[in-house]
Amino acid sequence: MSKIAILAEIKNRFKSEWVLLEDPETDETLNVIKGKVLWHSKDRDEVYRKARKLCPKHTAILYTGIQPEEIAVVL
């Protein structure tokens, strides 16, 4: 995928996957609005390996599935 995609498109196309975005656009609370999809996979570690290999300057990694309530996200 070489074009900029909005979050709704990304979630629809890559259901329950980890997605690596280049040059993400965010809102004032740092929620991703859109970005260029560089890589996607059901395997989180694969996406992190790809990010290290590509070394893009500005990135975001998203999970497009539903997170269980018992999981806490730490930034």
PyMOL Python script that loads the backbone (N, CA, C, O; Angstrom):
from pymol import cmd

cmd.read_pdbstr("""\
ATOM      1  N   MET A   1       0.851  -1.173   0.000  1.00  0.00           N
ATOM      2  CA  MET A   1       0.000   0.000   0.000  1.00  0.00           C
ATOM      3  C   MET A   1       0.893   1.231   0.000  1.00  0.00           C
ATOM      4  O   MET A   1       1.663   1.434   0.939  1.00  0.00           O
ATOM      5  N   SER A   2       0.805   2.036  -1.015  1.00  0.00           N
ATOM      6  CA  SER A   2       1.708   3.176  -1.122  1.00  0.00           C
ATOM      7  C   SER A   2       1.008   4.515  -0.928  1.00  0.00           C
ATOM      8  O   SER A   2       1.657   5.559  -0.993  1.00  0.00           O
ATOM      9  N   LYS A   3      -0.285   4.507  -0.694  1.00  0.00           N
ATOM     10  CA  LYS A   3      -0.989   5.775  -0.527  1.00  0.00           C
ATOM     11  C   LYS A   3      -1.309   6.020   0.941  1.00  0.00           C
ATOM     12  O   LYS A   3      -1.271   5.111   1.769  1.00  0.00           O
ATOM     13  N   ILE A   4      -1.621   7.262   1.232  1.00  0.00           N
ATOM     14  CA  ILE A   4      -2.037   7.638   2.583  1.00  0.00           C
ATOM     15  C   ILE A   4      -3.446   7.079   2.800  1.00  0.00           C
ATOM     16  O   ILE A   4      -4.312   7.211   1.935  1.00  0.00           O
ATOM     17  N   ALA A   5      -3.665   6.464   3.942  1.00  0.00           N
ATOM     18  CA  ALA A   5      -4.977   5.894   4.270  1.00  0.00           C
ATOM     19  C   ALA A   5      -5.457   6.464   5.593  1.00  0.00           C
ATOM     20  O   ALA A   5      -4.664   6.669   6.512  1.00  0.00           O
ATOM     21  N   ILE A   6      -6.751   6.718   5.686  1.00  0.00           N
ATOM     22  CA  ILE A   6      -7.315   7.175   6.951  1.00  0.00           C
ATOM     23  C   ILE A   6      -7.534   5.966   7.860  1.00  0.00           C
ATOM     24  O   ILE A   6      -7.566   4.826   7.395  1.00  0.00           O
ATOM     25  N   LEU A   7      -7.682   6.224   9.144  1.00  0.00           N
ATOM     26  CA  LEU A   7      -7.775   5.158  10.134  1.00  0.00           C
ATOM     27  C   LEU A   7      -8.905   4.171   9.829  1.00  0.00           C
ATOM     28  O   LEU A   7      -8.719   2.964   9.985  1.00  0.00           O
ATOM     29  N   ALA A   8     -10.056   4.654   9.405  1.00  0.00           N
ATOM     30  CA  ALA A   8     -11.182   3.762   9.101  1.00  0.00           C
ATOM     31  C   ALA A   8     -10.828   2.789   7.975  1.00  0.00           C
ATOM     32  O   ALA A   8     -11.190   1.614   8.042  1.00  0.00           O
ATOM     33  N   GLU A   9     -10.127   3.260   6.947  1.00  0.00           N
ATOM     34  CA  GLU A   9      -9.696   2.383   5.849  1.00  0.00           C
ATOM     35  C   GLU A   9      -8.718   1.332   6.348  1.00  0.00           C
ATOM     36  O   GLU A   9      -8.806   0.161   5.979  1.00  0.00           O
ATOM     37  N   ILE A  10      -7.787   1.760   7.189  1.00  0.00           N
ATOM     38  CA  ILE A  10      -6.779   0.844   7.724  1.00  0.00           C
ATOM     39  C   ILE A  10      -7.442  -0.252   8.551  1.00  0.00           C
ATOM     40  O   ILE A  10      -7.137  -1.433   8.385  1.00  0.00           O
ATOM     41  N   LYS A  11      -8.352   0.143   9.445  1.00  0.00           N
ATOM     42  CA  LYS A  11      -9.044  -0.839  10.285  1.00  0.00           C
ATOM     43  C   LYS A  11      -9.890  -1.795   9.455  1.00  0.00           C
ATOM     44  O   LYS A  11      -9.978  -2.979   9.778  1.00  0.00           O
ATOM     45  N   ASN A  12     -10.510  -1.302   8.396  1.00  0.00           N
ATOM     46  CA  ASN A  12     -11.345  -2.142   7.538  1.00  0.00           C
ATOM     47  C   ASN A  12     -10.509  -3.125   6.722  1.00  0.00           C
ATOM     48  O   ASN A  12     -10.895  -4.283   6.558  1.00  0.00           O
ATOM     49  N   ARG A  13      -9.393  -2.679   6.223  1.00  0.00           N
ATOM     50  CA  ARG A  13      -8.564  -3.514   5.351  1.00  0.00           C
ATOM     51  C   ARG A  13      -7.717  -4.532   6.123  1.00  0.00           C
ATOM     52  O   ARG A  13      -7.485  -5.640   5.640  1.00  0.00           O
ATOM     53  N   PHE A  14      -7.258  -4.157   7.316  1.00  0.00           N
ATOM     54  CA  PHE A  14      -6.348  -5.005   8.083  1.00  0.00           C
ATOM     55  C   PHE A  14      -6.979  -5.358   9.430  1.00  0.00           C
ATOM     56  O   PHE A  14      -6.505  -4.910  10.475  1.00  0.00           O
ATOM     57  N   LYS A  15      -8.023  -6.139   9.410  1.00  0.00           N
ATOM     58  CA  LYS A  15      -8.766  -6.498  10.617  1.00  0.00           C
ATOM     59  C   LYS A  15      -7.906  -7.342  11.567  1.00  0.00           C
ATOM     60  O   LYS A  15      -7.294  -8.331  11.164  1.00  0.00           O
ATOM     61  N   SER A  16      -7.877  -6.929  12.822  1.00  0.00           N
ATOM     62  CA  SER A  16      -7.133  -7.629  13.884  1.00  0.00           C
ATOM     63  C   SER A  16      -5.678  -7.882  13.511  1.00  0.00           C
ATOM     64  O   SER A  16      -5.154  -8.977  13.715  1.00  0.00           O
ATOM     65  N   GLU A  17      -5.030  -6.848  12.957  1.00  0.00           N
ATOM     66  CA  GLU A  17      -3.620  -6.932  12.597  1.00  0.00           C
ATOM     67  C   GLU A  17      -2.851  -5.780  13.212  1.00  0.00           C
ATOM     68  O   GLU A  17      -3.423  -4.763  13.604  1.00  0.00           O
ATOM     69  N   TRP A  18      -1.546  -5.961  13.288  1.00  0.00           N
ATOM     70  CA  TRP A  18      -0.624  -4.906  13.676  1.00  0.00           C
ATOM     71  C   TRP A  18      -0.214  -4.188  12.405  1.00  0.00           C
ATOM     72  O   TRP A  18       0.098  -4.831  11.402  1.00  0.00           O
ATOM     73  N   VAL A  19      -0.210  -2.861  12.434  1.00  0.00           N
ATOM     74  CA  VAL A  19       0.051  -2.066  11.228  1.00  0.00           C
ATOM     75  C   VAL A  19       1.131  -1.033  11.530  1.00  0.00           C
ATOM     76  O   VAL A  19       1.042  -0.295  12.510  1.00  0.00           O
ATOM     77  N   LEU A  20       2.153  -0.991  10.674  1.00  0.00           N
ATOM     78  CA  LEU A  20       3.229  -0.016  10.762  1.00  0.00           C
ATOM     79  C   LEU A  20       2.916   1.132   9.811  1.00  0.00           C
ATOM     80  O   LEU A  20       2.765   0.923   8.607  1.00  0.00           O
ATOM     81  N   LEU A  21       2.818   2.350  10.355  1.00  0.00           N
ATOM     82  CA  LEU A  21       2.517   3.535   9.549  1.00  0.00           C
ATOM     83  C   LEU A  21       3.720   4.460   9.500  1.00  0.00           C
ATOM     84  O   LEU A  21       4.427   4.645  10.491  1.00  0.00           O
ATOM     85  N   GLU A  22       3.936   5.034   8.330  1.00  0.00           N
ATOM     86  CA  GLU A  22       4.976   6.039   8.165  1.00  0.00           C
ATOM     87  C   GLU A  22       4.322   7.419   8.160  1.00  0.00           C
ATOM     88  O   GLU A  22       3.237   7.592   7.605  1.00  0.00           O
ATOM     89  N   ASP A  23       4.975   8.390   8.773  1.00  0.00           N
ATOM     90  CA  ASP A  23       4.493   9.773   8.849  1.00  0.00           C
ATOM     91  C   ASP A  23       3.022   9.859   9.237  1.00  0.00           C
ATOM     92  O   ASP A  23       2.216  10.436   8.506  1.00  0.00           O
ATOM     93  N   PRO A  24       2.668   9.280  10.397  1.00  0.00           N
ATOM     94  CA  PRO A  24       1.274   9.329  10.810  1.00  0.00           C
ATOM     95  C   PRO A  24       0.836  10.756  11.140  1.00  0.00           C
ATOM     96  O   PRO A  24       1.597  11.550  11.694  1.00  0.00           O
ATOM     97  N   GLU A  25      -0.398  11.049  10.787  1.00  0.00           N
ATOM     98  CA  GLU A  25      -1.000  12.316  11.202  1.00  0.00           C
ATOM     99  C   GLU A  25      -1.844  12.011  12.426  1.00  0.00           C
ATOM    100  O   GLU A  25      -2.631  11.065  12.426  1.00  0.00           O
ATOM    101  N   THR A  26      -1.680  12.816  13.472  1.00  0.00           N
ATOM    102  CA  THR A  26      -2.396  12.581  14.726  1.00  0.00           C
ATOM    103  C   THR A  26      -3.215  13.806  15.112  1.00  0.00           C
ATOM    104  O   THR A  26      -2.984  14.913  14.625  1.00  0.00           O
ATOM    105  N   ASP A  27      -4.174  13.578  15.996  1.00  0.00           N
ATOM    106  CA  ASP A  27      -4.940  14.703  16.538  1.00  0.00           C
ATOM    107  C   ASP A  27      -4.203  15.253  17.762  1.00  0.00           C
ATOM    108  O   ASP A  27      -3.093  14.816  18.067  1.00  0.00           O
ATOM    109  N   GLU A  28      -4.814  16.202  18.458  1.00  0.00           N
ATOM    110  CA  GLU A  28      -4.151  16.852  19.589  1.00  0.00           C
ATOM    111  C   GLU A  28      -3.864  15.913  20.761  1.00  0.00           C
ATOM    112  O   GLU A  28      -3.013  16.213  21.598  1.00  0.00           O
ATOM    113  N   THR A  29      -4.569  14.776  20.829  1.00  0.00           N
ATOM    114  CA  THR A  29      -4.301  13.794  21.896  1.00  0.00           C
ATOM    115  C   THR A  29      -3.489  12.598  21.387  1.00  0.00           C
ATOM    116  O   THR A  29      -3.440  11.549  22.030  1.00  0.00           O
ATOM    117  N   LEU A  30      -2.861  12.771  20.236  1.00  0.00           N
ATOM    118  CA  LEU A  30      -1.972  11.787  19.613  1.00  0.00           C
ATOM    119  C   LEU A  30      -2.669  10.521  19.122  1.00  0.00           C
ATOM    120  O   LEU A  30      -2.017   9.489  18.956  1.00  0.00           O
ATOM    121  N   ASN A  31      -3.964  10.578  18.891  1.00  0.00           N
ATOM    122  CA  ASN A  31      -4.669   9.475  18.237  1.00  0.00           C
ATOM    123  C   ASN A  31      -4.382   9.561  16.746  1.00  0.00           C
ATOM    124  O   ASN A  31      -4.460  10.642  16.163  1.00  0.00           O
ATOM    125  N   VAL A  32      -4.051   8.439  16.123  1.00  0.00           N
ATOM    126  CA  VAL A  32      -3.726   8.423  14.701  1.00  0.00           C
ATOM    127  C   VAL A  32      -4.978   8.706  13.868  1.00  0.00           C
ATOM    128  O   VAL A  32      -6.039   8.124  14.093  1.00  0.00           O
ATOM    129  N   ILE A  33      -4.829   9.604  12.914  1.00  0.00           N
ATOM    130  CA  ILE A  33      -5.913   9.943  11.988  1.00  0.00           C
ATOM    131  C   ILE A  33      -5.677   9.248  10.643  1.00  0.00           C
ATOM    132  O   ILE A  33      -6.599   8.686  10.053  1.00  0.00           O
ATOM    133  N   LYS A  34      -4.421   9.296  10.168  1.00  0.00           N
ATOM    134  CA  LYS A  34      -4.077   8.662   8.891  1.00  0.00           C
ATOM    135  C   LYS A  34      -2.569   8.500   8.793  1.00  0.00           C
ATOM    136  O   LYS A  34      -1.818   9.051   9.598  1.00  0.00           O
ATOM    137  N   GLY A  35      -2.141   7.742   7.802  1.00  0.00           N
ATOM    138  CA  GLY A  35      -0.717   7.528   7.566  1.00  0.00           C
ATOM    139  C   GLY A  35      -0.509   6.572   6.400  1.00  0.00           C
ATOM    140  O   GLY A  35      -1.464   6.004   5.870  1.00  0.00           O
ATOM    141  N   LYS A  36       0.738   6.401   6.011  1.00  0.00           N
ATOM    142  CA  LYS A  36       1.109   5.504   4.911  1.00  0.00           C
ATOM    143  C   LYS A  36       1.442   4.138   5.505  1.00  0.00           C
ATOM    144  O   LYS A  36       2.332   4.032   6.348  1.00  0.00           O
ATOM    145  N   VAL A  37       0.738   3.100   5.075  1.00  0.00           N
ATOM    146  CA  VAL A  37       0.971   1.749   5.582  1.00  0.00           C
ATOM    147  C   VAL A  37       2.252   1.190   4.969  1.00  0.00           C
ATOM    148  O   VAL A  37       2.367   1.056   3.751  1.00  0.00           O
ATOM    149  N   LEU A  38       3.214   0.867   5.838  1.00  0.00           N
ATOM    150  CA  LEU A  38       4.466   0.262   5.370  1.00  0.00           C
ATOM    151  C   LEU A  38       4.442  -1.257   5.476  1.00  0.00           C
ATOM    152  O   LEU A  38       5.022  -1.955   4.645  1.00  0.00           O
ATOM    153  N   TRP A  39       3.768  -1.762   6.504  1.00  0.00           N
ATOM    154  CA  TRP A  39       3.756  -3.214   6.738  1.00  0.00           C
ATOM    155  C   TRP A  39       2.593  -3.552   7.642  1.00  0.00           C
ATOM    156  O   TRP A  39       2.149  -2.723   8.436  1.00  0.00           O
ATOM    157  N   HIS A  40       2.102  -4.767   7.520  1.00  0.00           N
ATOM    158  CA  HIS A  40       1.041  -5.235   8.413  1.00  0.00           C
ATOM    159  C   HIS A  40       1.172  -6.735   8.592  1.00  0.00           C
ATOM    160  O   HIS A  40       1.657  -7.440   7.707  1.00  0.00           O
ATOM    161  N   SER A  41       0.731  -7.218   9.756  1.00  0.00           N
ATOM    162  CA  SER A  41       0.824  -8.637  10.055  1.00  0.00           C
ATOM    163  C   SER A  41      -0.024  -8.944  11.283  1.00  0.00           C
ATOM    164  O   SER A  41      -0.291  -8.063  12.100  1.00  0.00           O
ATOM    165  N   LYS A  42      -0.439 -10.190  11.405  1.00  0.00           N
ATOM    166  CA  LYS A  42      -1.103 -10.644  12.629  1.00  0.00           C
ATOM    167  C   LYS A  42      -0.085 -10.837  13.751  1.00  0.00           C
ATOM    168  O   LYS A  42      -0.450 -10.898  14.926  1.00  0.00           O
ATOM    169  N   ASP A  43       1.196 -10.933  13.381  1.00  0.00           N
ATOM    170  CA  ASP A  43       2.295 -11.141  14.327  1.00  0.00           C
ATOM    171  C   ASP A  43       2.944  -9.801  14.686  1.00  0.00           C
ATOM    172  O   ASP A  43       3.603  -9.180  13.853  1.00  0.00           O
ATOM    173  N   ARG A  44       2.754  -9.372  15.912  1.00  0.00           N
ATOM    174  CA  ARG A  44       3.292  -8.095  16.366  1.00  0.00           C
ATOM    175  C   ARG A  44       4.804  -8.026  16.204  1.00  0.00           C
ATOM    176  O   ARG A  44       5.336  -7.014  15.747  1.00  0.00           O
ATOM    177  N   ASP A  45       5.491  -9.087  16.574  1.00  0.00           N
ATOM    178  CA  ASP A  45       6.948  -9.092  16.499  1.00  0.00           C
ATOM    179  C   ASP A  45       7.450  -8.910  15.071  1.00  0.00           C
ATOM    180  O   ASP A  45       8.482  -8.275  14.852  1.00  0.00           O
ATOM    181  N   GLU A  46       6.735  -9.456  14.110  1.00  0.00           N
ATOM    182  CA  GLU A  46       7.109  -9.294  12.704  1.00  0.00           C
ATOM    183  C   GLU A  46       7.057  -7.818  12.307  1.00  0.00           C
ATOM    184  O   GLU A  46       7.934  -7.339  11.587  1.00  0.00           O
ATOM    185  N   VAL A  47       6.047  -7.104  12.766  1.00  0.00           N
ATOM    186  CA  VAL A  47       5.915  -5.677  12.450  1.00  0.00           C
ATOM    187  C   VAL A  47       7.051  -4.890  13.089  1.00  0.00           C
ATOM    188  O   VAL A  47       7.603  -3.986  12.462  1.00  0.00           O
ATOM    189  N   TYR A  48       7.407  -5.220  14.327  1.00  0.00           N
ATOM    190  CA  TYR A  48       8.523  -4.536  14.979  1.00  0.00           C
ATOM    191  C   TYR A  48       9.846  -4.837  14.273  1.00  0.00           C
ATOM    192  O   TYR A  48      10.681  -3.943  14.129  1.00  0.00           O
ATOM    193  N   ARG A  49      10.049  -6.073  13.833  1.00  0.00           N
ATOM    194  CA  ARG A  49      11.270  -6.416  13.082  1.00  0.00           C
ATOM    195  C   ARG A  49      11.339  -5.615  11.782  1.00  0.00           C
ATOM    196  O   ARG A  49      12.401  -5.114  11.411  1.00  0.00           O
ATOM    197  N   LYS A  50      10.214  -5.499  11.099  1.00  0.00           N
ATOM    198  CA  LYS A  50      10.168  -4.752   9.835  1.00  0.00           C
ATOM    199  C   LYS A  50      10.463  -3.274  10.082  1.00  0.00           C
ATOM    200  O   LYS A  50      11.151  -2.639   9.283  1.00  0.00           O
ATOM    201  N   ALA A  51       9.958  -2.732  11.165  1.00  0.00           N
ATOM    202  CA  ALA A  51      10.220  -1.326  11.491  1.00  0.00           C
ATOM    203  C   ALA A  51      11.718  -1.097  11.711  1.00  0.00           C
ATOM    204  O   ALA A  51      12.273  -0.099  11.251  1.00  0.00           O
ATOM    205  N   ARG A  52      12.369  -2.031  12.419  1.00  0.00           N
ATOM    206  CA  ARG A  52      13.814  -1.905  12.629  1.00  0.00           C
ATOM    207  C   ARG A  52      14.580  -2.015  11.315  1.00  0.00           C
ATOM    208  O   ARG A  52      15.581  -1.326  11.118  1.00  0.00           O
ATOM    209  N   LYS A  53      14.117  -2.870  10.427  1.00  0.00           N
ATOM    210  CA  LYS A  53      14.796  -3.066   9.146  1.00  0.00           C
ATOM    211  C   LYS A  53      14.639  -1.846   8.234  1.00  0.00           C
ATOM    212  O   LYS A  53      15.602  -1.421   7.597  1.00  0.00           O
ATOM    213  N   LEU A  54      13.424  -1.283   8.171  1.00  0.00           N
ATOM    214  CA  LEU A  54      13.156  -0.145   7.288  1.00  0.00           C
ATOM    215  C   LEU A  54      13.690   1.175   7.839  1.00  0.00           C
ATOM    216  O   LEU A  54      14.048   2.072   7.074  1.00  0.00           O
ATOM    217  N   CYS A  55      13.744   1.291   9.154  1.00  0.00           N
ATOM    218  CA  CYS A  55      14.211   2.506   9.834  1.00  0.00           C
ATOM    219  C   CYS A  55      13.530   3.789   9.344  1.00  0.00           C
ATOM    220  O   CYS A  55      14.213   4.769   9.045  1.00  0.00           O
ATOM    221  N   PRO A  56      12.205   3.797   9.257  1.00  0.00           N
ATOM    222  CA  PRO A  56      11.544   5.040   8.859  1.00  0.00           C
ATOM    223  C   PRO A  56      11.708   6.086   9.967  1.00  0.00           C
ATOM    224  O   PRO A  56      11.844   5.739  11.140  1.00  0.00           O
ATOM    225  N   LYS A  57      11.692   7.362   9.584  1.00  0.00           N
ATOM    226  CA  LYS A  57      11.943   8.429  10.542  1.00  0.00           C
ATOM    227  C   LYS A  57      10.801   8.622  11.537  1.00  0.00           C
ATOM    228  O   LYS A  57      11.035   8.680  12.744  1.00  0.00           O
ATOM    229  N   HIS A  58       9.592   8.721  11.051  1.00  0.00           N
ATOM    230  CA  HIS A  58       8.428   8.946  11.908  1.00  0.00           C
ATOM    231  C   HIS A  58       7.429   7.820  11.681  1.00  0.00           C
ATOM    232  O   HIS A  58       6.981   7.602  10.555  1.00  0.00           O
ATOM    233  N   THR A  59       7.078   7.103  12.749  1.00  0.00           N
ATOM    234  CA  THR A  59       6.186   5.952  12.607  1.00  0.00           C
ATOM    235  C   THR A  59       5.162   5.876  13.733  1.00  0.00           C
ATOM    236  O   THR A  59       5.273   6.542  14.763  1.00  0.00           O
ATOM    237  N   ALA A  60       4.178   5.049  13.493  1.00  0.00           N
ATOM    238  CA  ALA A  60       3.227   4.636  14.521  1.00  0.00           C
ATOM    239  C   ALA A  60       2.925   3.171  14.254  1.00  0.00           C
ATOM    240  O   ALA A  60       2.908   2.734  13.104  1.00  0.00           O
ATOM    241  N   ILE A  61       2.688   2.422  15.309  1.00  0.00           N
ATOM    242  CA  ILE A  61       2.272   1.030  15.168  1.00  0.00           C
ATOM    243  C   ILE A  61       0.913   0.897  15.843  1.00  0.00           C
ATOM    244  O   ILE A  61       0.744   1.243  17.012  1.00  0.00           O
ATOM    245  N   LEU A  62      -0.049   0.387  15.081  1.00  0.00           N
ATOM    246  CA  LEU A  62      -1.425   0.245  15.560  1.00  0.00           C
ATOM    247  C   LEU A  62      -1.818  -1.216  15.620  1.00  0.00           C
ATOM    248  O   LEU A  62      -1.308  -2.045  14.867  1.00  0.00           O
ATOM    249  N   TYR A  63      -2.729  -1.518  16.525  1.00  0.00           N
ATOM    250  CA  TYR A  63      -3.408  -2.813  16.500  1.00  0.00           C
ATOM    251  C   TYR A  63      -4.853  -2.520  16.157  1.00  0.00           C
ATOM    252  O   TYR A  63      -5.501  -1.724  16.837  1.00  0.00           O
ATOM    253  N   THR A  64      -5.372  -3.153  15.111  1.00  0.00           N
ATOM    254  CA  THR A  64      -6.710  -2.820  14.620  1.00  0.00           C
ATOM    255  C   THR A  64      -7.813  -3.677  15.217  1.00  0.00           C
ATOM    256  O   THR A  64      -8.985  -3.487  14.893  1.00  0.00           O
ATOM    257  N   GLY A  65      -7.462  -4.604  16.071  1.00  0.00           N
ATOM    258  CA  GLY A  65      -8.460  -5.462  16.702  1.00  0.00           C
ATOM    259  C   GLY A  65      -8.969  -4.866  18.005  1.00  0.00           C
ATOM    260  O   GLY A  65      -8.612  -3.749  18.377  1.00  0.00           O
ATOM    261  N   ILE A  66      -9.787  -5.613  18.672  1.00  0.00           N
ATOM    262  CA  ILE A  66     -10.335  -5.197  19.962  1.00  0.00           C
ATOM    263  C   ILE A  66      -9.411  -5.706  21.062  1.00  0.00           C
ATOM    264  O   ILE A  66      -9.080  -6.891  21.111  1.00  0.00           O
ATOM    265  N   GLN A  67      -9.005  -4.809  21.931  1.00  0.00           N
ATOM    266  CA  GLN A  67      -8.129  -5.196  23.019  1.00  0.00           C
ATOM    267  C   GLN A  67      -8.983  -5.675  24.203  1.00  0.00           C
ATOM    268  O   GLN A  67      -9.976  -5.042  24.560  1.00  0.00           O
ATOM    269  N   PRO A  68      -8.587  -6.784  24.792  1.00  0.00           N
ATOM    270  CA  PRO A  68      -9.323  -7.271  25.973  1.00  0.00           C
ATOM    271  C   PRO A  68      -9.304  -6.228  27.088  1.00  0.00           C
ATOM    272  O   PRO A  68      -8.332  -5.486  27.227  1.00  0.00           O
ATOM    273  N   GLU A  69     -10.368  -6.170  27.877  1.00  0.00           N
ATOM    274  CA  GLU A  69     -10.482  -5.177  28.948  1.00  0.00           C
ATOM    275  C   GLU A  69      -9.392  -5.300  29.998  1.00  0.00           C
ATOM    276  O   GLU A  69      -9.029  -4.302  30.621  1.00  0.00           O
ATOM    277  N   GLU A  70      -8.862  -6.494  30.210  1.00  0.00           N
ATOM    278  CA  GLU A  70      -7.857  -6.691  31.251  1.00  0.00           C
ATOM    279  C   GLU A  70      -6.461  -6.247  30.844  1.00  0.00           C
ATOM    280  O   GLU A  70      -5.538  -6.328  31.654  1.00  0.00           O
ATOM    281  N   ILE A  71      -6.280  -5.783  29.620  1.00  0.00           N
ATOM    282  CA  ILE A  71      -4.977  -5.352  29.153  1.00  0.00           C
ATOM    283  C   ILE A  71      -4.839  -3.843  29.323  1.00  0.00           C
ATOM    284  O   ILE A  71      -5.732  -3.081  28.952  1.00  0.00           O
ATOM    285  N   ALA A  72      -3.713  -3.424  29.886  1.00  0.00           N
ATOM    286  CA  ALA A  72      -3.414  -2.000  30.040  1.00  0.00           C
ATOM    287  C   ALA A  72      -2.353  -1.612  29.004  1.00  0.00           C
ATOM    288  O   ALA A  72      -1.430  -2.381  28.733  1.00  0.00           O
ATOM    289  N   VAL A  73      -2.489  -0.441  28.443  1.00  0.00           N
ATOM    290  CA  VAL A  73      -1.532   0.063  27.458  1.00  0.00           C
ATOM    291  C   VAL A  73      -0.694   1.124  28.141  1.00  0.00           C
ATOM    292  O   VAL A  73      -1.227   2.067  28.724  1.00  0.00           O
ATOM    293  N   VAL A  74       0.633   0.968  28.068  1.00  0.00           N
ATOM    294  CA  VAL A  74       1.553   1.911  28.675  1.00  0.00           C
ATOM    295  C   VAL A  74       2.355   2.557  27.563  1.00  0.00           C
ATOM    296  O   VAL A  74       2.932   1.870  26.721  1.00  0.00           O
ATOM    297  N   LEU A  75       2.387   3.869  27.563  1.00  0.00           N
ATOM    298  CA  LEU A  75       3.148   4.602  26.555  1.00  0.00           C
ATOM    299  C   LEU A  75       4.442   5.114  27.120  1.00  0.00           C
ATOM    300  O   LEU A  75       5.214   5.757  26.410  1.00  0.00           O
TER     301      LEU A  75
END
""", "prot")
cmd.dss("prot")
cmd.show_as("cartoon", "prot")
cmd.util.cbc("prot")
cmd.orient("prot")
